[in-house]
């Protein structure tokens, strides 16, 4: 399994999931204010799961 994510509409990045289906990343925004994250999972068999959008403010 893997996760593909994009911050603020930027390039997509894919990271492998751990055996417990979690993944971690480090990200620092370029500026304070409104940001959004789009992420989806891909199963080992190649099935892309639903997109999720998260919205947050950095202050």
C-alpha distance matrix in Angstrom:
0.0 3.8 7.1 10.2 13.5 17.2 20.2 23.5 22.6 22.1 19.8 16.1 14.0 10.3 9.0 6.4 5.5 8.2 8.8 10.0 7.1 9.4 10.0 13.5 15.5 19.3 21.1 24.8 26.4 29.3 31.5 32.2 31.9 29.5 25.9 22.8 19.1 17.0 13.2 10.6 7.0 5.6 4.5 4.8 8.3 8.4 9.5 9.8 10.6 13.8 14.8 16.3 19.2 20.6 24.1 26.0 29.1 29.6 33.2
3.8 0.0 3.8 6.7 10.0 13.7 16.7 20.0 19.2 18.4 16.2 12.5 10.3 6.7 5.6 4.3 4.9 8.6 10.6 11.6 8.2 9.0 8.3 11.3 12.6 16.2 17.7 21.4 22.9 25.7 28.0 28.8 28.6 26.4 22.7 19.7 16.0 14.0 10.4 8.5 5.7 5.3 6.7 7.7 10.7 9.5 10.5 9.5 10.4 13.0 13.1 14.4 16.8 18.1 21.5 23.2 26.2 26.6 30.2
7.1 3.8 0.0 3.8 6.5 10.2 13.1 16.4 15.8 15.4 13.6 10.0 8.2 5.5 5.4 6.4 6.8 10.4 13.0 13.0 9.4 8.9 7.6 9.9 10.7 14.1 15.0 18.6 19.7 22.5 24.7 25.3 25.0 22.6 18.9 16.0 12.2 10.3 6.8 5.7 4.4 6.2 8.9 10.9 13.5 11.6 11.6 9.4 9.6 11.1 10.3 11.2 13.2 14.5 17.7 19.6 22.5 23.1 26.8
10.2 6.7 3.8 0.0 3.8 7.1 10.5 13.6 12.5 11.9 10.0 6.3 5.4 4.2 6.4 8.8 10.2 13.9 16.6 16.7 13.1 12.3 10.4 11.7 11.2 14.0 14.1 17.3 17.9 20.4 22.6 23.6 23.2 20.7 17.0 14.0 10.4 8.2 5.5 5.5 6.3 7.7 11.2 13.3 15.2 12.5 12.5 9.7 10.4 11.2 9.4 10.7 12.0 13.6 16.5 18.5 21.3 22.0 25.7
13.5 10.0 6.5 3.8 0.0 3.8 6.8 10.0 9.5 9.2 8.4 5.4 5.4 6.5 8.4 11.5 12.5 15.8 18.9 18.5 15.0 13.4 11.1 11.3 10.1 12.1 11.4 14.3 14.5 17.0 19.0 19.9 19.4 17.0 13.2 10.4 6.9 5.5 4.2 6.6 8.8 11.1 14.6 16.9 18.8 16.1 15.7 12.5 12.4 12.1 9.3 9.5 9.7 10.8 13.3 15.1 17.7 18.3 22.1
17.2 13.7 10.2 7.1 3.8 0.0 3.8 6.5 5.9 5.6 5.9 4.7 6.4 9.0 11.4 14.8 16.1 19.3 22.5 22.1 18.7 16.8 14.3 13.7 11.6 12.6 10.7 12.9 12.2 14.2 16.2 17.4 16.8 14.5 10.7 8.3 5.7 5.3 6.6 9.6 12.3 14.5 18.1 20.4 22.1 19.1 18.6 15.2 15.2 14.2 10.9 10.8 9.7 10.6 12.1 13.8 15.9 16.6 20.2
20.2 16.7 13.1 10.5 6.8 3.8 0.0 3.8 5.5 5.6 7.8 8.1 9.3 12.2 13.9 17.4 18.4 21.2 24.5 23.8 20.7 18.2 15.7 14.2 11.7 11.7 8.9 10.1 8.8 10.9 12.5 13.6 13.1 11.0 7.3 5.8 4.6 6.5 8.9 12.4 15.3 17.9 21.4 23.7 25.6 22.7 22.1 18.6 18.2 16.7 13.1 12.0 9.8 9.5 9.9 11.0 12.6 13.0 16.6
23.5 20.0 16.4 13.6 10.0 6.5 3.8 0.0 3.8 5.5 9.0 10.3 12.4 15.5 17.5 21.0 22.0 24.9 28.2 27.3 24.1 21.8 19.4 17.9 15.4 14.9 11.7 11.9 9.4 10.6 11.4 12.5 11.3 9.0 5.8 5.1 6.3 8.1 11.3 14.8 18.1 20.6 24.2 26.8 28.3 25.2 24.3 20.6 20.1 18.2 14.4 13.3 10.4 10.2 9.5 10.7 11.7 12.6 15.9
22.6 19.2 15.8 12.5 9.5 5.9 5.5 3.8 0.0 3.8 6.8 8.3 11.3 14.4 17.1 20.6 21.9 25.2 28.3 27.7 24.3 22.4 20.1 19.3 16.9 17.0 14.1 14.8 12.6 13.5 14.7 16.1 14.9 12.4 9.4 7.9 7.9 7.9 10.9 13.8 17.1 19.1 22.8 25.3 26.5 23.1 22.3 18.7 18.7 16.9 13.2 13.1 10.8 12.0 12.0 13.9 15.4 16.4 19.7
22.1 18.4 15.4 11.9 9.2 5.6 5.6 5.5 3.8 0.0 3.8 6.5 9.2 12.7 15.5 19.1 21.0 24.2 27.5 27.4 24.1 22.1 19.3 18.2 15.4 15.3 12.5 13.4 11.7 12.2 14.4 16.5 16.1 14.3 11.1 10.2 9.5 9.8 12.0 14.7 17.5 19.1 22.8 24.8 26.2 22.9 22.7 19.3 19.8 18.7 15.2 15.4 13.5 14.3 14.5 15.9 17.0 17.2 20.5
19.8 16.2 13.6 10.0 8.4 5.9 7.8 9.0 6.8 3.8 0.0 3.8 6.5 10.0 13.2 16.8 19.1 22.4 25.7 26.0 22.7 21.1 18.1 17.5 14.8 15.3 13.3 14.9 14.1 14.7 17.4 19.7 19.6 17.8 14.4 13.0 11.3 10.8 11.8 13.8 16.0 17.0 20.6 22.2 23.6 20.2 20.6 17.5 18.7 18.2 15.2 16.0 15.0 16.2 17.2 18.7 20.1 20.2 23.5
16.1 12.5 10.0 6.3 5.4 4.7 8.1 10.3 8.3 6.5 3.8 0.0 3.8 6.7 10.1 13.5 15.7 19.2 22.3 22.6 19.2 17.9 15.2 15.2 13.2 14.6 13.3 15.7 15.4 16.9 19.4 21.2 21.0 18.9 15.2 13.0 10.4 9.0 8.9 10.4 12.3 13.2 16.9 18.6 20.0 16.7 17.0 14.0 15.2 15.2 12.5 13.6 13.5 15.0 16.7 18.5 20.6 20.9 24.5
14.0 10.3 8.2 5.4 5.4 6.4 9.3 12.4 11.3 9.2 6.5 3.8 0.0 3.8 6.7 10.3 12.8 16.1 19.3 20.0 16.8 15.4 12.4 12.3 10.3 12.1 11.7 14.7 15.4 17.2 20.1 21.8 22.1 20.3 16.5 14.5 11.5 10.6 9.4 10.7 11.6 12.5 15.7 16.9 19.0 16.2 17.0 14.4 15.6 16.2 13.9 14.8 15.0 16.0 18.0 19.3 21.3 21.2 24.7
10.3 6.7 5.5 4.2 6.5 9.0 12.2 15.5 14.4 12.7 10.0 6.7 3.8 0.0 3.8 6.8 9.6 13.0 16.0 17.0 13.8 12.9 10.3 11.3 10.4 13.2 13.8 17.2 18.3 20.5 23.2 24.7 24.9 22.9 19.1 16.7 13.2 11.8 9.4 9.5 9.2 9.5 12.4 13.3 15.6 13.1 14.3 12.2 13.7 15.0 13.5 14.7 15.8 17.0 19.6 21.1 23.5 23.5 27.1
9.0 5.6 5.4 6.4 8.4 11.4 13.9 17.5 17.1 15.5 13.2 10.1 6.7 3.8 0.0 3.8 6.5 9.5 12.8 13.9 11.2 10.0 7.2 8.4 8.4 11.7 13.3 17.0 18.8 21.3 24.1 25.3 25.7 24.0 20.3 18.1 14.5 13.6 10.8 10.8 9.7 10.2 12.3 12.8 15.8 14.1 15.4 13.8 14.8 16.5 15.3 15.9 17.2 17.8 20.5 21.6 23.9 23.6 27.1
6.4 4.3 6.4 8.8 11.5 14.8 17.4 21.0 20.6 19.1 16.8 13.5 10.3 6.8 3.8 0.0 3.8 6.6 9.5 11.2 8.9 8.7 6.9 9.4 10.7 14.2 16.4 20.2 22.2 24.9 27.5 28.6 29.0 27.2 23.5 21.1 17.4 16.2 13.0 12.0 9.7 9.6 10.4 10.2 13.7 12.9 14.5 13.8 14.7 17.1 16.7 17.5 19.4 20.0 23.0 24.2 26.7 26.5 30.0
5.5 4.9 6.8 10.2 12.5 16.1 18.4 22.0 21.9 21.0 19.1 15.7 12.8 9.6 6.5 3.8 0.0 3.8 6.6 7.6 5.2 5.3 5.0 8.5 10.9 14.7 17.1 20.9 23.0 26.1 28.3 28.9 29.1 27.2 23.7 21.2 17.5 16.4 12.9 11.8 9.1 9.7 9.8 10.1 13.8 13.6 14.5 14.0 14.0 16.3 16.3 16.6 18.8 19.2 22.4 23.5 26.3 26.3 29.7
8.2 8.6 10.4 13.9 15.8 19.3 21.2 24.9 25.2 24.2 22.4 19.2 16.1 13.0 9.5 6.6 3.8 0.0 3.8 5.3 5.2 5.4 6.0 9.1 12.2 15.7 18.7 22.3 24.9 28.0 30.2 30.6 31.1 29.5 26.1 23.8 20.2 19.6 16.2 15.3 12.5 13.1 12.5 12.2 16.0 16.5 17.5 17.3 17.2 19.4 19.6 19.5 21.6 21.6 24.7 25.4 28.0 27.8 30.9
8.8 10.6 13.0 16.6 18.9 22.5 24.5 28.2 28.3 27.5 25.7 22.3 19.3 16.0 12.8 9.5 6.6 3.8 0.0 3.8 5.4 7.5 9.4 12.6 15.9 19.4 22.4 26.0 28.5 31.7 33.8 34.0 34.3 32.6 29.2 26.8 23.2 22.3 18.7 17.2 14.0 14.1 12.5 11.8 15.4 16.7 17.7 18.2 17.9 20.5 21.3 21.4 23.9 24.1 27.4 28.2 31.0 30.9 34.1
10.0 11.6 13.0 16.7 18.5 22.1 23.8 27.3 27.7 27.4 26.0 22.6 20.0 17.0 13.9 11.2 7.6 5.3 3.8 0.0 3.9 5.6 8.8 11.9 15.5 18.9 21.7 25.2 27.6 31.0 32.7 32.5 32.6 30.8 27.7 25.2 21.8 21.1 17.6 16.4 13.6 14.5 13.2 13.5 16.9 18.0 18.2 18.3 17.2 19.3 20.0 19.6 22.1 22.0 25.2 26.0 28.9 29.1 32.1
7.1 8.2 9.4 13.1 15.0 18.7 20.7 24.1 24.3 24.1 22.7 19.2 16.8 13.8 11.2 8.9 5.2 5.2 5.4 3.9 0.0 3.8 6.9 10.5 13.8 17.4 19.8 23.4 25.3 28.7 30.5 30.4 30.3 28.2 24.9 22.2 18.7 17.6 14.0 12.6 9.7 10.9 10.1 11.1 14.5 15.0 14.9 14.6 13.6 15.6 16.3 16.2 18.8 19.0 22.5 23.7 26.7 27.1 30.4
9.4 9.0 8.9 12.3 13.4 16.8 18.2 21.8 22.4 22.1 21.1 17.9 15.4 12.9 10.0 8.7 5.3 5.4 7.5 5.6 3.8 0.0 3.8 6.9 10.4 13.9 16.4 19.9 22.0 25.5 27.2 27.1 27.1 25.3 22.1 19.8 16.4 16.0 12.8 12.4 10.4 12.5 12.7 14.0 17.4 17.3 17.2 16.2 14.9 16.3 16.2 15.4 17.3 16.9 20.1 20.8 23.6 23.7 26.9
10.0 8.3 7.6 10.4 11.1 14.3 15.7 19.4 20.1 19.3 18.1 15.2 12.4 10.3 7.2 6.9 5.0 6.0 9.4 8.8 6.9 3.8 0.0 3.8 6.9 10.6 13.1 16.8 19.1 22.4 24.4 24.7 25.0 23.5 20.1 18.0 14.6 14.6 11.7 12.0 10.6 12.6 13.7 14.8 18.2 17.6 17.9 16.4 15.7 16.9 16.1 15.3 16.7 16.2 19.0 19.5 22.1 21.8 25.0
13.5 11.3 9.9 11.7 11.3 13.7 14.2 17.9 19.3 18.2 17.5 15.2 12.3 11.3 8.4 9.4 8.5 9.1 12.6 11.9 10.5 6.9 3.8 0.0 3.8 7.1 10.0 13.5 16.1 19.5 21.4 21.7 22.5 21.4 18.2 16.7 13.7 14.6 12.5 13.9 13.3 15.6 17.1 18.3 21.7 20.7 21.0 19.1 18.4 19.1 17.5 16.3 16.8 15.6 17.9 17.7 19.8 19.0 22.1
15.5 12.6 10.7 11.2 10.1 11.6 11.7 15.4 16.9 15.4 14.8 13.2 10.3 10.4 8.4 10.7 10.9 12.2 15.9 15.5 13.8 10.4 6.9 3.8 0.0 3.8 6.5 10.2 12.9 16.0 18.3 19.0 20.1 19.3 16.0 15.0 12.3 13.7 12.3 14.4 14.6 16.8 18.9 20.1 23.3 21.8 22.3 20.0 19.6 20.0 17.8 16.6 16.4 15.2 16.9 16.5 18.1 17.0 20.1
19.3 16.2 14.1 14.0 12.1 12.6 11.7 14.9 17.0 15.3 15.3 14.6 12.1 13.2 11.7 14.2 14.7 15.7 19.4 18.9 17.4 13.9 10.6 7.1 3.8 0.0 3.8 6.9 10.2 13.2 15.5 16.4 18.0 17.8 15.0 14.9 12.9 15.1 14.6 17.2 18.0 20.3 22.6 23.8 27.0 25.3 25.7 23.2 22.8 22.8 20.2 18.7 17.8 16.0 16.9 15.8 16.6 14.8 17.5
21.1 17.7 15.0 14.1 11.4 10.7 8.9 11.7 14.1 12.5 13.3 13.3 11.7 13.8 13.3 16.4 17.1 18.7 22.4 21.7 19.8 16.4 13.1 10.0 6.5 3.8 0.0 3.8 6.5 9.6 11.9 13.0 14.6 14.5 11.7 12.1 10.8 13.5 14.0 17.1 18.6 21.1 23.9 25.4 28.3 26.2 26.3 23.4 23.0 22.4 19.4 17.8 16.2 14.3 14.6 13.4 13.9 12.0 14.9
24.8 21.4 18.6 17.3 14.3 12.9 10.1 11.9 14.8 13.4 14.9 15.7 14.7 17.2 17.0 20.2 20.9 22.3 26.0 25.2 23.4 19.9 16.8 13.5 10.2 6.9 3.8 0.0 3.8 6.6 8.7 10.0 12.2 13.0 11.0 12.5 12.4 15.6 16.7 20.2 22.0 24.6 27.5 29.1 31.9 29.6 29.7 26.6 26.1 25.2 21.9 20.0 17.8 15.6 14.9 13.0 12.4 9.9 12.2
26.4 22.9 19.7 17.9 14.5 12.2 8.8 9.4 12.6 11.7 14.1 15.4 15.4 18.3 18.8 22.2 23.0 24.9 28.5 27.6 25.3 22.0 19.1 16.1 12.9 10.2 6.5 3.8 0.0 3.8 5.4 7.1 9.1 9.9 8.2 10.4 11.3 14.7 16.6 20.3 22.7 25.4 28.5 30.5 33.0 30.4 30.1 26.8 26.2 24.8 21.3 19.4 16.7 14.5 13.1 11.3 10.3 8.1 10.6
29.3 25.7 22.5 20.4 17.0 14.2 10.9 10.6 13.5 12.2 14.7 16.9 17.2 20.5 21.3 24.9 26.1 28.0 31.7 31.0 28.7 25.5 22.4 19.5 16.0 13.2 9.6 6.6 3.8 0.0 3.8 7.2 9.7 11.1 10.1 12.8 14.1 17.2 19.4 23.1 25.5 28.0 31.3 33.2 35.5 32.7 32.6 29.3 29.0 27.5 23.9 22.2 19.4 17.5 15.8 14.1 12.5 10.2 11.8
31.5 28.0 24.7 22.6 19.0 16.2 12.5 11.4 14.7 14.4 17.4 19.4 20.1 23.2 24.1 27.5 28.3 30.2 33.8 32.7 30.5 27.2 24.4 21.4 18.3 15.5 11.9 8.7 5.4 3.8 0.0 3.8 6.5 8.9 9.3 12.7 14.8 18.2 20.8 24.6 27.3 30.1 33.4 35.5 37.8 35.0 34.6 31.1 30.3 28.5 24.8 22.7 19.5 17.3 14.8 12.7 10.2 7.9 8.8
32.2 28.8 25.3 23.6 19.9 17.4 13.6 12.5 16.1 16.5 19.7 21.2 21.8 24.7 25.3 28.6 28.9 30.6 34.0 32.5 30.4 27.1 24.7 21.7 19.0 16.4 13.0 10.0 7.1 7.2 3.8 0.0 3.8 7.1 8.5 12.2 14.8 18.4 21.1 24.8 27.6 30.7 33.9 36.3 38.6 36.0 35.2 31.6 30.5 28.4 24.8 22.2 18.8 16.1 13.3 10.4 7.3 4.9 5.2
31.9 28.6 25.0 23.2 19.4 16.8 13.1 11.3 14.9 16.1 19.6 21.0 22.1 24.9 25.7 29.0 29.1 31.1 34.3 32.6 30.3 27.1 25.0 22.5 20.1 18.0 14.6 12.2 9.1 9.7 6.5 3.8 0.0 3.8 6.6 10.2 13.4 16.9 19.9 23.7 26.7 29.9 33.2 35.9 37.9 35.2 34.0 30.4 29.0 26.5 22.9 20.3 16.7 14.1 10.7 8.3 5.1 5.0 6.1
29.5 26.4 22.6 20.7 17.0 14.5 11.0 9.0 12.4 14.3 17.8 18.9 20.3 22.9 24.0 27.2 27.2 29.5 32.6 30.8 28.2 25.3 23.5 21.4 19.3 17.8 14.5 13.0 9.9 11.1 8.9 7.1 3.8 0.0 3.8 7.0 10.6 13.8 17.0 20.7 23.9 27.1 30.4 33.3 35.1 32.4 31.0 27.3 25.8 23.1 19.5 16.9 13.2 10.9 7.4 5.9 4.4 6.5 8.8
25.9 22.7 18.9 17.0 13.2 10.7 7.3 5.8 9.4 11.1 14.4 15.2 16.5 19.1 20.3 23.5 23.7 26.1 29.2 27.7 24.9 22.1 20.1 18.2 16.0 15.0 11.7 11.0 8.2 10.1 9.3 8.5 6.6 3.8 0.0 3.8 7.0 10.3 13.5 17.2 20.4 23.5 26.9 29.6 31.5 28.7 27.5 23.8 22.5 20.2 16.5 14.1 10.5 8.5 6.0 5.5 6.0 7.5 10.8
22.8 19.7 16.0 14.0 10.4 8.3 5.8 5.1 7.9 10.2 13.0 13.0 14.5 16.7 18.1 21.1 21.2 23.8 26.8 25.2 22.2 19.8 18.0 16.7 15.0 14.9 12.1 12.5 10.4 12.8 12.7 12.2 10.2 7.0 3.8 0.0 3.8 6.7 10.0 13.6 17.0 20.2 23.5 26.4 28.1 25.3 23.9 20.2 18.8 16.4 12.7 10.4 6.9 5.5 4.4 6.2 8.5 10.5 14.0
19.1 16.0 12.2 10.4 6.9 5.7 4.6 6.3 7.9 9.5 11.3 10.4 11.5 13.2 14.5 17.4 17.5 20.2 23.2 21.8 18.7 16.4 14.6 13.7 12.3 12.9 10.8 12.4 11.3 14.1 14.8 14.8 13.4 10.6 7.0 3.8 0.0 3.8 6.5 10.2 13.4 16.6 19.9 22.7 24.5 21.9 20.6 17.0 15.7 13.8 10.2 8.1 5.7 5.1 6.5 8.5 11.3 12.7 16.4
17.0 14.0 10.3 8.2 5.5 5.3 6.5 8.1 7.9 9.8 10.8 9.0 10.6 11.8 13.6 16.2 16.4 19.6 22.3 21.1 17.6 16.0 14.6 14.6 13.7 15.1 13.5 15.6 14.7 17.2 18.2 18.4 16.9 13.8 10.3 6.7 3.8 0.0 3.8 7.1 10.7 13.6 17.1 20.1 21.5 18.7 17.2 13.5 12.4 10.4 6.7 5.7 4.5 6.4 8.9 11.7 14.8 16.4 20.2
13.2 10.4 6.8 5.5 4.2 6.6 8.9 11.3 10.9 12.0 11.8 8.9 9.4 9.4 10.8 13.0 12.9 16.2 18.7 17.6 14.0 12.8 11.7 12.5 12.3 14.6 14.0 16.7 16.6 19.4 20.8 21.1 19.9 17.0 13.5 10.0 6.5 3.8 0.0 3.8 7.0 10.2 13.5 16.5 18.1 15.6 14.2 10.8 9.6 8.5 5.6 5.4 6.6 8.4 11.7 14.2 17.4 18.8 22.5
10.6 8.5 5.7 5.5 6.6 9.6 12.4 14.8 13.8 14.7 13.8 10.4 10.7 9.5 10.8 12.0 11.8 15.3 17.2 16.4 12.6 12.4 12.0 13.9 14.4 17.2 17.1 20.2 20.3 23.1 24.6 24.8 23.7 20.7 17.2 13.6 10.2 7.1 3.8 0.0 3.8 6.8 10.0 13.3 14.6 12.1 10.5 7.1 6.0 5.9 4.6 6.3 9.0 11.4 14.9 17.6 21.0 22.5 26.2
7.0 5.7 4.4 6.3 8.8 12.3 15.3 18.1 17.1 17.5 16.0 12.3 11.6 9.2 9.7 9.7 9.1 12.5 14.0 13.6 9.7 10.4 10.6 13.3 14.6 18.0 18.6 22.0 22.7 25.5 27.3 27.6 26.7 23.9 20.4 17.0 13.4 10.7 7.0 3.8 0.0 3.8 6.5 9.7 11.4 9.6 8.4 6.0 5.3 7.4 7.8 9.5 12.5 14.5 18.1 20.5 23.9 25.1 28.8
5.6 5.3 6.2 7.7 11.1 14.5 17.9 20.6 19.1 19.1 17.0 13.2 12.5 9.5 10.2 9.6 9.7 13.1 14.1 14.5 10.9 12.5 12.6 15.6 16.8 20.3 21.1 24.6 25.4 28.0 30.1 30.7 29.9 27.1 23.5 20.2 16.6 13.6 10.2 6.8 3.8 0.0 3.8 6.7 8.0 5.8 5.5 4.4 5.9 9.2 10.3 12.7 15.8 18.1 21.6 24.1 27.4 28.5 32.2
4.5 6.7 8.9 11.2 14.6 18.1 21.4 24.2 22.8 22.8 20.6 16.9 15.7 12.4 12.3 10.4 9.8 12.5 12.5 13.2 10.1 12.7 13.7 17.1 18.9 22.6 23.9 27.5 28.5 31.3 33.4 33.9 33.2 30.4 26.9 23.5 19.9 17.1 13.5 10.0 6.5 3.8 0.0 3.8 5.3 5.2 5.2 6.6 7.6 11.3 13.3 15.5 18.8 20.9 24.6 27.0 30.3 31.4 35.1
4.8 7.7 10.9 13.3 16.9 20.4 23.7 26.8 25.3 24.8 22.2 18.6 16.9 13.3 12.8 10.2 10.1 12.2 11.8 13.5 11.1 14.0 14.8 18.3 20.1 23.8 25.4 29.1 30.5 33.2 35.5 36.3 35.9 33.3 29.6 26.4 22.7 20.1 16.5 13.3 9.7 6.7 3.8 0.0 3.8 5.4 7.5 9.6 11.3 15.0 16.8 19.0 22.2 24.2 27.8 30.0 33.2 33.9 37.6
8.3 10.7 13.5 15.2 18.8 22.1 25.6 28.3 26.5 26.2 23.6 20.0 19.0 15.6 15.8 13.7 13.8 16.0 15.4 16.9 14.5 17.4 18.2 21.7 23.3 27.0 28.3 31.9 33.0 35.5 37.8 38.6 37.9 35.1 31.5 28.1 24.5 21.5 18.1 14.6 11.4 8.0 5.3 3.8 0.0 3.8 5.8 9.1 11.3 15.1 17.4 20.1 23.5 25.8 29.5 32.0 35.3 36.3 40.0
8.4 9.5 11.6 12.5 16.1 19.1 22.7 25.2 23.1 22.9 20.2 16.7 16.2 13.1 14.1 12.9 13.6 16.5 16.7 18.0 15.0 17.3 17.6 20.7 21.8 25.3 26.2 29.6 30.4 32.7 35.0 36.0 35.2 32.4 28.7 25.3 21.9 18.7 15.6 12.1 9.6 5.8 5.2 5.4 3.8 0.0 3.8 6.3 9.4 13.0 14.8 17.8 20.9 23.6 27.0 29.7 32.9 34.0 37.8
9.5 10.5 11.6 12.5 15.7 18.6 22.1 24.3 22.3 22.7 20.6 17.0 17.0 14.3 15.4 14.5 14.5 17.5 17.7 18.2 14.9 17.2 17.9 21.0 22.3 25.7 26.3 29.7 30.1 32.6 34.6 35.2 34.0 31.0 27.5 23.9 20.6 17.2 14.2 10.5 8.4 5.5 5.2 7.5 5.8 3.8 0.0 3.8 6.3 9.8 12.3 15.4 18.8 21.6 25.2 28.1 31.5 33.0 36.7
9.8 9.5 9.4 9.7 12.5 15.2 18.6 20.6 18.7 19.3 17.5 14.0 14.4 12.2 13.8 13.8 14.0 17.3 18.2 18.3 14.6 16.2 16.4 19.1 20.0 23.2 23.4 26.6 26.8 29.3 31.1 31.6 30.4 27.3 23.8 20.2 17.0 13.5 10.8 7.1 6.0 4.4 6.6 9.6 9.1 6.3 3.8 0.0 3.8 6.8 8.7 12.0 15.2 18.1 21.6 24.6 28.0 29.5 33.3
10.6 10.4 9.6 10.4 12.4 15.2 18.2 20.1 18.7 19.8 18.7 15.2 15.6 13.7 14.8 14.7 14.0 17.2 17.9 17.2 13.6 14.9 15.7 18.4 19.6 22.8 23.0 26.1 26.2 29.0 30.3 30.5 29.0 25.8 22.5 18.8 15.7 12.4 9.6 6.0 5.3 5.9 7.6 11.3 11.3 9.4 6.3 3.8 0.0 3.8 6.6 9.4 13.0 15.8 19.4 22.5 26.1 27.9 31.6
13.8 13.0 11.1 11.2 12.1 14.2 16.7 18.2 16.9 18.7 18.2 15.2 16.2 15.0 16.5 17.1 16.3 19.4 20.5 19.3 15.6 16.3 16.9 19.1 20.0 22.8 22.4 25.2 24.8 27.5 28.5 28.4 26.5 23.1 20.2 16.4 13.8 10.4 8.5 5.9 7.4 9.2 11.3 15.0 15.1 13.0 9.8 6.8 3.8 0.0 3.8 6.5 10.1 13.2 16.6 20.0 23.6 25.8 29.4
14.8 13.1 10.3 9.4 9.3 10.9 13.1 14.4 13.2 15.2 15.2 12.5 13.9 13.5 15.3 16.7 16.3 19.6 21.3 20.0 16.3 16.2 16.1 17.5 17.8 20.2 19.4 21.9 21.3 23.9 24.8 24.8 22.9 19.5 16.5 12.7 10.2 6.7 5.6 4.6 7.8 10.3 13.3 16.8 17.4 14.8 12.3 8.7 6.6 3.8 0.0 3.8 6.7 10.1 13.4 16.7 20.2 22.4 26.1
16.3 14.4 11.2 10.7 9.5 10.8 12.0 13.3 13.1 15.4 16.0 13.6 14.8 14.7 15.9 17.5 16.6 19.5 21.4 19.6 16.2 15.4 15.3 16.3 16.6 18.7 17.8 20.0 19.4 22.2 22.7 22.2 20.3 16.9 14.1 10.4 8.1 5.7 5.4 6.3 9.5 12.7 15.5 19.0 20.1 17.8 15.4 12.0 9.4 6.5 3.8 0.0 3.8 6.7 10.2 13.4 17.1 19.4 23.0
19.2 16.8 13.2 12.0 9.7 9.7 9.8 10.4 10.8 13.5 15.0 13.5 15.0 15.8 17.2 19.4 18.8 21.6 23.9 22.1 18.8 17.3 16.7 16.8 16.4 17.8 16.2 17.8 16.7 19.4 19.5 18.8 16.7 13.2 10.5 6.9 5.7 4.5 6.6 9.0 12.5 15.8 18.8 22.2 23.5 20.9 18.8 15.2 13.0 10.1 6.7 3.8 0.0 3.8 6.7 10.2 13.7 16.2 19.8
20.6 18.1 14.5 13.6 10.8 10.6 9.5 10.2 12.0 14.3 16.2 15.0 16.0 17.0 17.8 20.0 19.2 21.6 24.1 22.0 19.0 16.9 16.2 15.6 15.2 16.0 14.3 15.6 14.5 17.5 17.3 16.1 14.1 10.9 8.5 5.5 5.1 6.4 8.4 11.4 14.5 18.1 20.9 24.2 25.8 23.6 21.6 18.1 15.8 13.2 10.1 6.7 3.8 0.0 3.8 6.8 10.5 12.9 16.4
24.1 21.5 17.7 16.5 13.3 12.1 9.9 9.5 12.0 14.5 17.2 16.7 18.0 19.6 20.5 23.0 22.4 24.7 27.4 25.2 22.5 20.1 19.0 17.9 16.9 16.9 14.6 14.9 13.1 15.8 14.8 13.3 10.7 7.4 6.0 4.4 6.5 8.9 11.7 14.9 18.1 21.6 24.6 27.8 29.5 27.0 25.2 21.6 19.4 16.6 13.4 10.2 6.7 3.8 0.0 3.8 7.2 10.2 13.5
26.0 23.2 19.6 18.5 15.1 13.8 11.0 10.7 13.9 15.9 18.7 18.5 19.3 21.1 21.6 24.2 23.5 25.4 28.2 26.0 23.7 20.8 19.5 17.7 16.5 15.8 13.4 13.0 11.3 14.1 12.7 10.4 8.3 5.9 5.5 6.2 8.5 11.7 14.2 17.6 20.5 24.1 27.0 30.0 32.0 29.7 28.1 24.6 22.5 20.0 16.7 13.4 10.2 6.8 3.8 0.0 3.8 6.7 9.9
29.1 26.2 22.5 21.3 17.7 15.9 12.6 11.7 15.4 17.0 20.1 20.6 21.3 23.5 23.9 26.7 26.3 28.0 31.0 28.9 26.7 23.6 22.1 19.8 18.1 16.6 13.9 12.4 10.3 12.5 10.2 7.3 5.1 4.4 6.0 8.5 11.3 14.8 17.4 21.0 23.9 27.4 30.3 33.2 35.3 32.9 31.5 28.0 26.1 23.6 20.2 17.1 13.7 10.5 7.2 3.8 0.0 3.8 6.4
29.6 26.6 23.1 22.0 18.3 16.6 13.0 12.6 16.4 17.2 20.2 20.9 21.2 23.5 23.6 26.5 26.3 27.8 30.9 29.1 27.1 23.7 21.8 19.0 17.0 14.8 12.0 9.9 8.1 10.2 7.9 4.9 5.0 6.5 7.5 10.5 12.7 16.4 18.8 22.5 25.1 28.5 31.4 33.9 36.3 34.0 33.0 29.5 27.9 25.8 22.4 19.4 16.2 12.9 10.2 6.7 3.8 0.0 3.8
33.2 30.2 26.8 25.7 22.1 20.2 16.6 15.9 19.7 20.5 23.5 24.5 24.7 27.1 27.1 30.0 29.7 30.9 34.1 32.1 30.4 26.9 25.0 22.1 20.1 17.5 14.9 12.2 10.6 11.8 8.8 5.2 6.1 8.8 10.8 14.0 16.4 20.2 22.5 26.2 28.8 32.2 35.1 37.6 40.0 37.8 36.7 33.3 31.6 29.4 26.1 23.0 19.8 16.4 13.5 9.9 6.4 3.8 0.0
